Amino acid sequence: MKSYKIEFVSHNQPVMIGRFMLIFSRRRVEVTNFSFKKLDDQDGLFTIEFNAEEWAAENLLKQMNKQIDIFEARLIG
């Protein structure tokens, strides 16, 4: 397994954190760090660090991009 990071821009709403973390828990992926940075009044930059195989990390990125409220997502790792 390797350490990966997904960064994405989305609406700044409390319910979003739970929704994104649910994607990781359903796939039984261990999240090692989670952070949020406010970009403006409506949007924020979410960063989720996790350990996974390369194929699993790419699948998670695809799943995150399918979410309606995500404007831009990228995988670092």
Backbone as ProteinMPNN parsed JSONL, in Angstrom:
{"seq_chain_A": "MKSYKIEFVSHNQPVMIGRFMLIFSRRRVEVTNFSFKKLDDQDGLFTIEFNAEEWAAENLLKQMNKQIDIFEARLIG", "coords_chain_A": {"N_chain_A": [[0.837, -1.183, 0.0], [0.301, 2.293, -0.528], [0.773, 5.754, 0.3], [-1.65, 8.182, -0.342], [-3.206, 11.219, -1.541], [-6.155, 13.03, -1.831], [-7.363, 15.944, -3.195], [-9.952, 18.299, -3.25], [-12.323, 20.702, -4.444], [-15.192, 22.038, -3.085], [-18.582, 22.776, -1.994], [-18.847, 24.6, 1.061], [-20.139, 23.088, 3.445], [-21.436, 21.608, 6.387], [-22.545, 18.985, 6.128], [-21.226, 17.857, 4.006], [-18.728, 16.77, 4.727], [-19.319, 14.352, 6.07], [-20.527, 12.995, 3.97], [-18.455, 12.66, 2.105], [-16.632, 11.166, 3.613], [-18.052, 8.867, 3.967], [-17.85, 7.585, 1.516], [-15.21, 6.637, 1.629], [-15.338, 4.95, 3.877], [-17.118, 2.953, 3.071], [-15.61, 1.591, 1.251], [-13.72, 0.554, 2.807], [-11.289, 1.933, 3.329], [-8.485, 3.207, 4.897], [-8.397, 6.282, 6.361], [-5.945, 8.617, 6.927], [-5.506, 11.285, 7.436], [-7.35, 14.325, 7.493], [-8.308, 17.396, 6.175], [-9.446, 20.812, 5.978], [-9.802, 23.774, 4.143], [-10.886, 27.007, 4.017], [-11.989, 28.641, 1.157], [-13.604, 30.708, 0.143], [-16.694, 32.406, 0.988], [-18.547, 30.45, 0.237], [-17.25, 28.149, -0.732], [-14.784, 25.498, -0.262], [-11.546, 23.937, 0.256], [-11.0, 20.626, 0.415], [-8.977, 18.14, 1.858], [-7.953, 14.861, 1.798], [-6.097, 12.36, 3.188], [-4.851, 9.096, 2.692], [-4.27, 5.522, 2.87], [-3.727, 3.187, 0.341], [-4.033, 0.798, -2.375], [-2.828, 1.39, -5.726], [-4.83, 1.092, -7.744], [-7.142, 1.225, -6.209], [-7.008, 3.817, -5.186], [-7.265, 5.308, -7.545], [-9.839, 4.536, -8.27], [-11.267, 5.639, -6.137], [-10.848, 8.365, -6.651], [-12.275, 8.607, -9.07], [-14.848, 8.073, -8.104], [-15.189, 10.238, -6.372], [-15.166, 12.341, -8.199], [-17.604, 11.927, -9.422], [-19.447, 12.934, -7.705], [-21.932, 15.348, -7.25], [-21.535, 17.886, -6.099], [-18.844, 18.47, -6.211], [-16.342, 20.426, -7.554], [-13.778, 20.291, -8.621], [-11.377, 17.746, -8.578], [-8.403, 16.068, -7.541], [-5.783, 13.628, -7.618], [-3.05, 12.97, -5.584], [0.045, 11.501, -5.258]], "CA_chain_A": [[0.0, 0.0, 0.0], [1.011, 3.551, -0.664], [0.051, 6.908, 0.816], [-2.22, 9.049, -1.371], [-3.951, 12.383, -1.069], [-7.133, 13.577, -2.773], [-7.768, 17.311, -2.904], [-11.082, 18.698, -4.079], [-13.027, 21.93, -4.118], [-16.621, 21.782, -2.981], [-19.305, 23.708, -1.13], [-18.5, 24.589, 2.473], [-21.327, 22.735, 4.211], [-21.093, 20.539, 7.338], [-22.997, 17.665, 5.692], [-20.313, 17.357, 2.981], [-17.669, 15.965, 5.342], [-19.867, 13.019, 6.279], [-20.799, 12.367, 2.684], [-17.186, 12.25, 1.507], [-16.03, 10.122, 4.429], [-18.841, 7.657, 3.737], [-17.271, 6.935, 0.334], [-14.021, 5.918, 2.073], [-15.677, 3.869, 4.81], [-17.756, 1.864, 2.316], [-14.554, 0.842, 0.568], [-12.807, 0.121, 3.873], [-10.001, 2.593, 3.126], [-8.063, 3.893, 6.114], [-8.084, 7.7, 6.213], [-4.913, 8.965, 7.903], [-5.583, 12.706, 7.76], [-8.397, 15.052, 6.802], [-8.234, 18.823, 6.476], [-10.333, 21.698, 5.24], [-9.337, 25.165, 4.053], [-11.945, 27.843, 3.458], [-11.541, 29.446, 0.018], [-14.45, 31.9, 0.193], [-17.874, 32.177, 1.835], [-19.337, 29.296, -0.176], [-16.469, 26.978, -1.139], [-13.613, 25.148, 0.523], [-10.635, 22.919, -0.264], [-10.936, 19.462, 1.275], [-7.829, 17.274, 1.607], [-8.075, 13.582, 2.492], [-4.934, 11.5, 3.014], [-5.244, 7.72, 2.97], [-3.402, 4.451, 2.386], [-4.463, 2.278, -0.542], [-3.371, 0.351, -3.589], [-2.984, 2.387, -6.792], [-6.123, 0.941, -8.401], [-8.182, 1.683, -5.28], [-6.914, 5.28, -5.132], [-7.837, 5.821, -8.784], [-11.29, 4.333, -8.186], [-11.798, 6.645, -5.211], [-10.862, 9.642, -7.366], [-13.407, 8.551, -9.994], [-16.067, 8.172, -7.311], [-15.286, 11.612, -5.872], [-15.52, 13.204, -9.335], [-19.011, 11.707, -9.758], [-20.285, 13.659, -6.764], [-22.483, 16.548, -7.891], [-21.079, 19.134, -5.489], [-17.396, 18.635, -6.332], [-16.013, 21.211, -8.748], [-12.497, 19.835, -9.147], [-10.714, 16.799, -7.688], [-7.145, 15.538, -8.081], [-5.098, 12.631, -6.816], [-1.615, 13.231, -5.391], [0.626, 10.356, -4.582]], "C_chain_A": [[0.876, 1.238, 0.0], [0.145, 4.681, -0.107], [-0.393, 7.798, -0.348], [-2.947, 10.207, -0.717], [-4.906, 12.791, -2.19], [-7.477, 14.974, -2.294], [-8.931, 17.653, -3.817], [-11.725, 19.959, -3.537], [-14.511, 21.628, -4.147], [-17.264, 22.855, -2.116], [-18.879, 23.525, 0.322], [-19.769, 24.358, 3.282], [-20.974, 21.58, 5.142], [-21.467, 19.139, 6.869], [-22.027, 17.045, 4.68], [-19.245, 16.444, 3.564], [-18.147, 14.528, 5.526], [-20.091, 12.28, 4.976], [-19.514, 11.861, 2.025], [-16.558, 11.103, 2.297], [-16.784, 8.801, 4.273], [-18.307, 6.877, 2.531], [-16.058, 6.095, 0.743], [-14.374, 4.753, 2.986], [-16.34, 2.7, 4.098], [-16.731, 0.997, 1.607], [-13.476, 0.349, 1.531], [-11.384, 0.637, 3.656], [-9.684, 3.394, 4.38], [-7.672, 5.338, 5.797], [-7.1, 8.069, 7.316], [-4.946, 10.431, 8.303], [-6.683, 13.339, 6.917], [-8.262, 16.516, 7.164], [-9.155, 19.606, 5.546], [-9.764, 23.101, 5.279], [-10.428, 25.972, 3.356], [-11.374, 28.711, 2.339], [-12.311, 30.76, -0.086], [-15.682, 31.563, 1.027], [-18.624, 30.901, 1.491], [-18.53, 28.024, -0.385], [-15.261, 26.74, -0.238], [-12.799, 24.072, -0.168], [-10.537, 21.813, 0.775], [-9.714, 18.647, 0.883], [-7.988, 16.024, 2.45], [-6.849, 12.746, 2.163], [-5.317, 10.09, 3.459], [-4.202, 6.76, 2.422], [-4.235, 3.496, 1.552], [-3.549, 1.794, -1.659], [-3.657, 1.38, -4.683], [-4.363, 2.308, -7.453], [-7.264, 1.441, -7.519], [-8.192, 3.207, -5.195], [-7.534, 5.9, -6.381], [-9.351, 5.649, -8.809], [-11.945, 5.335, -7.236], [-11.873, 8.015, -5.877], [-12.032, 9.692, -8.344], [-14.721, 8.734, -9.252], [-16.266, 9.594, -6.789], [-15.705, 12.555, -6.997], [-16.98, 13.044, -9.748], [-19.947, 12.492, -8.837], [-20.682, 15.008, -7.356], [-21.828, 17.828, -7.381], [-19.574, 19.346, -5.557], [-17.083, 19.327, -7.645], [-14.742, 20.707, -9.415], [-11.858, 18.896, -8.125], [-9.443, 16.305, -8.367], [-6.499, 14.605, -7.073], [-3.618, 12.96, -6.775], [-1.03, 12.002, -4.712], [1.624, 9.611, -5.345]], "O_chain_A": [[2.018, 1.229, 0.459], [-1.079, 4.563, -0.054], [0.402, 8.122, -1.23], [-3.26, 10.189, 0.473], [-4.51, 12.884, -3.351], [-7.838, 15.171, -1.133], [-8.909, 17.343, -5.009], [-11.678, 20.244, -2.34], [-15.025, 21.042, -5.1], [-16.585, 23.728, -1.575], [-18.586, 22.409, 0.752], [-20.399, 25.306, 3.748], [-20.275, 20.655, 4.726], [-20.759, 18.186, 7.191], [-22.013, 15.825, 4.517], [-18.893, 15.439, 2.947], [-17.436, 13.589, 5.167], [-19.867, 11.072, 4.893], [-19.489, 10.768, 1.458], [-16.011, 10.17, 1.707], [-16.198, 7.731, 4.436], [-18.314, 5.646, 2.533], [-15.89, 4.973, 0.264], [-13.776, 3.682, 2.883], [-16.137, 1.553, 4.496], [-16.958, -0.193, 1.388], [-12.456, -0.201, 1.115], [-10.41, -0.105, 3.78], [-10.513, 4.164, 4.863], [-6.724, 5.579, 5.05], [-7.378, 7.863, 8.498], [-4.473, 10.792, 9.38], [-6.917, 12.94, 5.776], [-8.116, 16.85, 8.34], [-9.575, 19.129, 4.492], [-9.298, 23.565, 6.32], [-10.836, 25.651, 2.24], [-10.395, 29.429, 2.542], [-11.726, 31.805, -0.372], [-15.706, 30.534, 1.702], [-19.274, 30.319, 2.36], [-19.065, 26.926, -0.232], [-14.783, 27.643, 0.448], [-13.289, 23.38, -1.061], [-10.05, 22.034, 1.884], [-9.442, 18.479, -0.306], [-8.141, 16.104, 3.669], [-6.586, 12.454, 0.996], [-6.01, 9.906, 4.459], [-3.357, 7.138, 1.61], [-5.3, 3.046, 1.974], [-2.448, 2.308, -1.859], [-4.611, 2.151, -4.583], [-4.994, 3.337, -7.694], [-8.235, 2.01, -8.015], [-9.258, 3.82, -5.138], [-8.246, 6.901, -6.292], [-10.068, 6.515, -9.311], [-13.044, 5.822, -7.499], [-12.847, 8.744, -5.692], [-12.711, 10.714, -8.438], [-15.604, 9.46, -9.709], [-17.39, 10.096, -6.769], [-16.505, 13.465, -6.78], [-17.539, 13.948, -10.369], [-21.117, 12.687, -9.165], [-19.84, 15.722, -7.902], [-21.592, 18.754, -8.157], [-19.074, 20.324, -5.002], [-17.5, 18.879, -8.714], [-14.645, 20.699, -10.642], [-11.805, 19.216, -6.937], [-9.394, 16.141, -9.586], [-6.641, 14.761, -5.86], [-3.001, 13.202, -7.813], [-1.557, 11.526, -3.707], [2.17, 8.625, -4.85]]}, "name": "protein", "num_of_chains": 1, "seq": "MKSYKIEFVSHNQPVMIGRFMLIFSRRRVEVTNFSFKKLDDQDGLFTIEFNAEEWAAENLLKQMNKQIDIFEARLIG"}
